[in-house]
């Protein structure tokens, strides 16, 4: 497999366009296997990027939204005292007021210890739940791992694939009680995600561990946001709950099977299992009118001019939260070989190309952070500058400008803490196709 840098330098991946027999409307998701070119050059192996995308069906109204099963997990350590805890309580109260009586809510608070302030319960008495939230005071250190785990335990009490099962974690500090490294939190996120529980992490201010929070959210297929000011907490909770109420499908599992002679290489933006010709990955939740996708790189052997070749077939299975049934969809893609460079270039799919560049930018941000942490500022700047040029060439002007700005500021120690958190949040947002803004 070629390295990320080799792919960027050589432009090795061609974007393959396949046929799509997508199904949509009538309460069923739209599923497509596409890529960026339907025509490949002859007489040489070619690396192709296939896009597997699922778009949630449109819901009729707020009345038809799925029921919720939400755990609010709130950091009440000493660093949250004053305006931060006041704003956090206001945001939590706002969230509760958005919920219906049939929804389930639990409230977990943590400092040195963990307390279940409101055990998982239907919202038959908002007044009691709001009073409990109002009683929260800040003190102590930060048992973030235990707080997340306890929130998940509350969600599990009423777990139902017909509900949106989610932990929403707010913290402004480092995890300094219990497991406290990104690897530990990634494993926790993978376990919870595998159990159908999504975790959203909200990092407040400049003192939290963004690596830990990003790893937890990404592994659990959740959102991650960097909140620069406590004044933005209500707005962020509002965005998160708009996302939650748009879930139309859960437990979406995808299998891509490559045709004979096609070799899968890697999946750019999701954890995946590659075994022989098969690639498997999943999404916990699909949102109304919103596309989630994975990009799969494969190697296609040489062919003769005019020859057609089947590349892959993808199947999707998910729990439809409108019908309470399991839907199964499939799609396939094929290519044609040509000795004409003009035909190859003309077959490019611009949308898939832009998606590939966007996912490459997410990987570039993560790599730049790693290099900057290792003290290699020049290399980190070079990764971002190179990615800015690639984004500009793809017509992604706003992304190119952001990357160039990050490259120019990467050696500024006075702003690096803020920039690092913003880069981590943007990376997670792109790889998971978040609906809500990653930085507020």
C-alpha positions in Angstrom: 0.0 0.0 0.0 1.3 3.5 -0.8 1.6 5.9 2.0 -0.7 8.9 2.4 2.2 11.2 1.3 2.8 9.1 -1.8 -0.8 9.3 -2.8 -0.8 13.1 -2.4 2.5 13.6 -4.2 1.7 11.3 -7.1 -2.0 11.9 -7.4 -2.2 8.1 -7.7 -5.9 7.6 -6.9 -8.3 7.8 -9.8 -11.9 8.5 -9.0 -14.2 5.9 -10.4 -17.9 6.5 -11.4 -20.1 3.5 -11.2 -23.7 2.8 -11.9 -26.1 3.4 -9.0 -29.5 1.9 -8.6 -30.3 4.0 -5.5 -33.6 3.7 -3.6 -35.1 6.7 -1.9 -38.4 8.2 -0.8 -41.2 6.3 0.9 -39.3 6.0 4.2 -36.3 4.3 2.8 -32.7 5.5 2.8 -30.8 6.1 -0.5 -27.8 3.9 -1.0 -25.1 4.4 -3.6 -21.8 2.8 -4.6 -20.0 5.4 -6.7 -16.5 6.7 -7.3 -14.8 9.1 -9.6 -14.2 7.7 -13.1 -16.0 5.1 -15.1 -13.1 4.8 -17.5 -9.5 3.7 -16.6 -6.3 3.7 -18.6 -5.2 0.4 -20.2 -2.1 -1.8 -19.5 -1.4 -0.9 -15.9 -2.7 -1.4 -12.4 -4.7 1.5 -11.1 -5.7 2.5 -7.6 -9.4 3.6 -7.4 -11.4 5.3 -4.8 -14.9 3.9 -4.3 -17.5 5.9 -2.3 -20.1 4.0 -0.3 -22.8 6.5 0.7 -26.1 6.3 2.5 -28.6 9.3 2.8 -31.4 9.3 5.3 -34.9 9.6 4.1 -36.9 12.8 4.8 -39.2 12.9 7.8 -42.6 14.4 7.5 -42.6 16.5 10.7 -41.2 16.8 14.3 -44.1 14.6 15.4 -42.6 11.6 13.6 -39.2 11.9 15.1 -37.8 8.9 17.0 -38.0 8.7 20.8 -34.8 9.6 22.6 -32.7 7.8 25.3 -30.1 10.4 26.3 -27.6 10.6 29.1 -26.3 14.0 29.9 -22.9 13.6 31.5 -21.6 16.9 33.0 -18.2 17.7 34.4 -18.5 19.5 37.7 -14.9 19.6 38.7 -13.4 22.7 40.2 -12.4 24.2 36.9 -16.0 24.3 35.9 -16.9 26.7 38.8 -18.5 30.1 38.2 -19.8 31.0 34.8 -19.0 27.6 33.2 -21.1 25.5 35.5 -23.9 28.1 35.4 -23.9 28.0 31.6 -23.6 24.2 31.6 -26.7 23.9 33.8 -28.6 26.3 31.5 -27.6 24.3 28.5 -28.6 21.0 30.1 -32.0 22.5 31.2 -32.5 23.7 27.6 -31.9 20.2 26.3 -34.4 18.7 28.7 -37.0 21.3 27.7 -36.6 20.1 24.0 -37.6 16.5 25.0 -41.0 14.9 25.1 -42.6 13.0 27.9 -42.0 9.7 26.1 -38.3 10.4 25.9 -35.9 9.0 28.4 -33.2 11.1 30.1 -30.6 10.6 32.7 -28.2 13.1 34.2 -24.7 12.0 35.5 -22.3 14.4 37.1 -18.6 13.8 37.9 -15.7 15.3 39.6 -13.4 13.1 41.7 -16.4 10.7 41.9 -19.4 9.9 39.8 -23.0 10.5 40.8 -26.2 9.6 39.0 -28.1 12.7 39.6 -31.2 11.6 37.6 -31.5 7.8 36.9 -32.7 7.0 33.5 -36.4 7.8 33.4 -39.2 8.9 31.1 -39.7 12.7 31.2 -43.1 12.6 33.0 -41.9 15.3 35.4 -39.5 17.8 33.8 -39.8 20.0 36.9 -38.0 17.4 39.1 -35.3 16.8 36.5 -34.7 20.6 36.1 -34.5 21.0 39.8 -31.8 18.3 40.0 -29.8 20.0 37.3 -30.1 23.4 39.0 -28.6 21.8 42.2 -25.2 21.0 40.6 -22.1 22.6 42.1 -18.6 22.5 40.9 -15.7 21.0 42.9 -12.9 18.3 42.8 -11.0 16.7 39.9 -12.0 15.0 36.7 -13.1 11.3 36.5 -14.1 11.5 32.8 -13.8 7.8 31.9 -16.0 6.7 34.8 -18.5 9.5 34.1 -18.9 8.4 30.5 -19.1 4.7 31.5 -21.8 5.5 34.1 -23.8 7.5 31.5 -23.7 4.6 29.1 -24.9 2.3 31.9 -28.0 4.5 32.3 -28.6 4.5 28.5 -28.4 0.7 28.5 -31.3 0.4 31.0 -33.7 1.4 28.3 -31.7 0.6 25.2 -33.9 0.1 22.2 -32.8 0.2 18.6 -36.1 2.1 17.9 -34.7 5.0 20.1 -31.8 7.3 19.7 -29.4 6.0 22.3 -26.7 8.6 23.0 -24.3 9.9 25.7 -23.6 13.6 25.6 -20.4 14.4 27.5 -19.3 17.9 28.5 -15.9 18.6 30.0 -13.5 21.5 30.3 -10.5 19.6 31.9 -8.0 16.8 31.6 -9.1 13.3 32.7 -7.0 12.9 35.9 -8.9 10.2 37.8 -9.0 6.7 36.4 -8.1 5.8 32.8 -6.8 9.0 31.2 -5.0 8.4 27.8 -6.6 8.6 24.4 -6.1 4.8 23.8 -8.2 4.0 26.8 -11.0 6.3 25.7 -10.9 5.0 22.2 -11.4 1.5 23.4 -14.3 2.7 25.5 -15.8 4.4 22.5 -15.4 1.3 20.3 -17.1 -0.8 23.0 -20.0 1.6 23.3 -20.3 2.1 19.6 -20.4 -1.7 19.1 -23.3 -1.8 21.6 -25.3 0.8 19.5 -24.6 3.8 21.8 -23.2 6.9 20.2 -21.1 9.3 22.3 -20.9 13.1 21.6 -18.1 14.9 23.3 -18.2 18.6 24.0 -14.8 20.2 25.0 -15.1 23.6 26.7 -12.3 26.1 26.8 -8.6 25.6 26.3 -7.9 23.1 29.1 -9.4 19.9 28.0 -7.6 17.0 26.3 -8.7 17.1 22.6 -7.0 13.9 21.7 -8.9 12.0 24.3 -12.3 13.7 23.5 -11.8 13.2 19.7 -10.8 9.5 20.0 -13.8 8.8 22.2 -16.3 10.5 19.9 -14.9 9.1 16.7 -14.7 5.6 18.0 -18.3 5.7 19.1 -19.4 7.3 15.8 -20.4 10.5 17.5 -19.9 14.3 17.2 -17.1 16.3 18.8 -17.1 20.0 19.3 -14.6 22.6 20.5 -16.5 25.2 22.5 -14.4 28.3 22.9 -16.7 30.1 25.4 -19.3 29.0 27.9 -21.6 31.5 26.4 -21.9 29.2 23.4 -23.1 26.2 25.3 -26.8 26.6 24.8 -26.3 27.1 21.1 -24.2 23.9 20.9 -26.7 21.9 22.8 -29.4 23.2 20.5 -27.4 22.0 17.5 -26.8 18.6 19.0 -30.5 18.1 19.8 -31.5 19.1 16.3 -29.1 16.3 15.1 -30.5 13.8 17.6 -34.1 14.4 16.5 -33.2 13.8 12.8 -32.1 10.2 13.2 -34.1 7.9 10.9 -32.0 4.7 10.9 -29.7 2.9 13.3 -27.3 -0.1 13.3 -26.3 0.4 9.7 -23.9 -2.2 8.6 -22.2 -2.3 5.2 -20.3 -5.0 3.4 -18.4 -4.3 0.2 -17.2 -7.3 -1.8 -14.6 -6.7 -4.5 -14.9 -8.7 -7.7 -12.3 -11.3 -8.6 -8.9 -9.7 -9.3 -9.8 -6.5 -7.4 -7.8 -5.9 -4.2 -9.1 -3.7 -1.3 -6.4 -1.5 0.1 -7.8 0.7 2.9 -10.8 2.7 4.1 -9.9 6.4 4.5 -12.3 7.7 7.0 -13.8 4.8 9.0 -12.6 2.0 11.2 -13.1 -1.1 8.9 -12.4 -4.8 8.7 -10.7 -5.9 5.5 -10.6 -9.7 5.0 -9.7 -11.0 1.6 -12.1 -9.4 -1.0 -14.5 -8.1 1.7 -14.6 -4.8 3.5 -17.0 -4.3 6.4 -17.8 -1.1 8.4 -20.8 0.4 10.1 -22.6 3.6 11.1 -24.5 3.8 14.4 -27.0 6.4 13.1 -28.2 7.9 9.8 -29.9 11.3 9.7 -32.8 12.7 7.7 -31.6 14.3 4.4 -27.9 13.8 5.4 -25.3 11.7 3.7 -22.8 9.6 5.5 -20.1 7.8 3.5 -16.9 5.8 3.5 -14.2 6.0 0.9 -12.6 2.6 0.0 -9.4 2.4 -2.0 -9.0 -0.6 -4.2 -6.4 -1.8 -6.8 -7.7 -2.8 -10.2 -5.5 -4.8 -12.6 -4.6 -3.8 -16.1 -7.2 -4.3 -18.9 -7.6 -4.1 -22.7 -9.0 -1.2 -24.6 -12.9 -1.4 -24.6 -13.0 -4.1 -21.9 -15.6 -3.8 -19.1 -14.9 -5.0 -15.6 -17.1 -5.4 -12.5 -15.3 -3.7 -9.6 -17.4 -4.3 -6.5 -20.9 -4.8 -5.0 -22.0 -3.2 -1.7 -24.8 -4.2 0.5 -26.4 -2.2 3.4 -28.6 -3.4 6.2 -30.1 -1.0 8.8 -32.9 -0.6 11.3 -35.6 1.7 9.9 -36.8 3.8 12.8 -40.0 4.8 10.9 -41.2 1.3 10.1 -39.4 -0.6 12.9 -38.2 -3.1 10.2 -34.8 -4.0 8.8 -34.1 -2.6 5.3 -31.6 -4.2 2.9 -30.2 -2.3 -0.1 -27.4 -3.0 -2.6 -25.5 -1.4 -5.4 -22.6 -2.3 -7.7 -20.0 -0.5 -9.9 -18.1 -1.3 -13.0 -15.5 0.4 -15.2 -14.4 0.4 -18.8 -10.8 0.5 -20.0 -9.7 3.0 -22.7 -6.4 3.9 -24.4 -7.7 7.5 -24.7 -6.3 9.9 -22.1 -9.1 12.3 -23.0 -11.8 9.7 -22.3 -10.2 8.8 -18.9 -10.1 12.4 -17.8 -13.6 13.2 -19.1 -15.0 10.4 -16.9 -14.0 12.1 -13.6 -16.7 12.5 -11.0 -16.2 15.9 -9.3 -18.2 15.1 -6.2 -16.2 12.0 -5.3 -13.0 13.9 -6.0 -13.9 16.6 -3.6 -14.9 14.0 -1.0 -11.5 12.4 -1.4 -9.7 15.7 -1.0 -11.8 16.5 2.1 -11.0 13.2 3.8 -7.3 13.7 2.8 -7.5 17.1 4.5 -8.7 15.4 7.7 -5.8 13.0 7.7 -3.4 15.8 6.9 -4.6 17.8 9.9 -4.0 14.8 12.2 -0.6 14.2 10.7 0.4 17.9 11.1 -0.6 17.7 14.7 1.6 14.6 15.2 4.5 16.3 13.5 4.1 19.5 15.4 4.0 17.6 18.7 7.2 15.9 17.7 8.9 19.2 17.2 9.0 19.1 13.4 7.3 22.3 12.7 8.6 22.6 9.1 7.2 19.2 8.1 3.9 20.0 9.8 3.6 23.2 7.8 4.6 21.4 4.6 1.8 18.9 5.1 -0.8 21.6 5.5 0.5 23.8 2.7 0.5 20.8 0.3 -3.0 19.9 1.3 -4.1 23.6 0.8 -2.8 23.4 -2.7 -4.7 20.1 -3.4 -7.9 21.6 -2.0 -7.5 24.7 -4.1 -7.0 22.6 -7.3 -10.2 20.7 -6.4 -12.2 23.9 -6.2 -12.5 23.8 -2.4 -11.5 27.4 -1.8 -12.8 27.8 1.7 -11.0 24.6 2.9 -7.8 25.7 1.1 -7.9 29.0 2.9 -8.4 27.3 6.3 -5.5 24.9 5.7 -3.2 27.8 4.6 -4.1 29.8 7.7 -3.4 26.8 9.9 0.0 26.3 8.1 1.0 29.9 8.6 0.1 29.8 12.3 1.4 26.3 13.2 4.7 27.6 14.8 2.9 30.3 16.9 3.1 29.0 20.5 0.7 31.6 21.8 -2.2 30.3 19.7 -1.2 26.6 19.2 -3.4 25.2 22.0 -6.5 26.8 20.4 -5.4 25.8 16.8 -4.7 22.2 17.9 -8.2 21.8 19.4 -9.8 23.3 16.3 -7.9 21.1 14.0 -8.8 18.0 15.9 -12.5 19.0 15.9 -12.5 19.7 12.2 -10.8 16.3 11.5 -13.5 14.5 13.4 -16.3 16.5 11.8 -15.1 15.6 8.3 -14.4 11.9 9.0 -17.8 11.4 10.6 -19.7 13.8 8.4 -21.1 15.7 11.4 -24.2 17.8 11.0 -23.3 20.2 13.8 -20.5 22.7 13.7 -17.2 21.4 15.2 -16.0 24.8 16.5 -18.1 27.3 18.4 
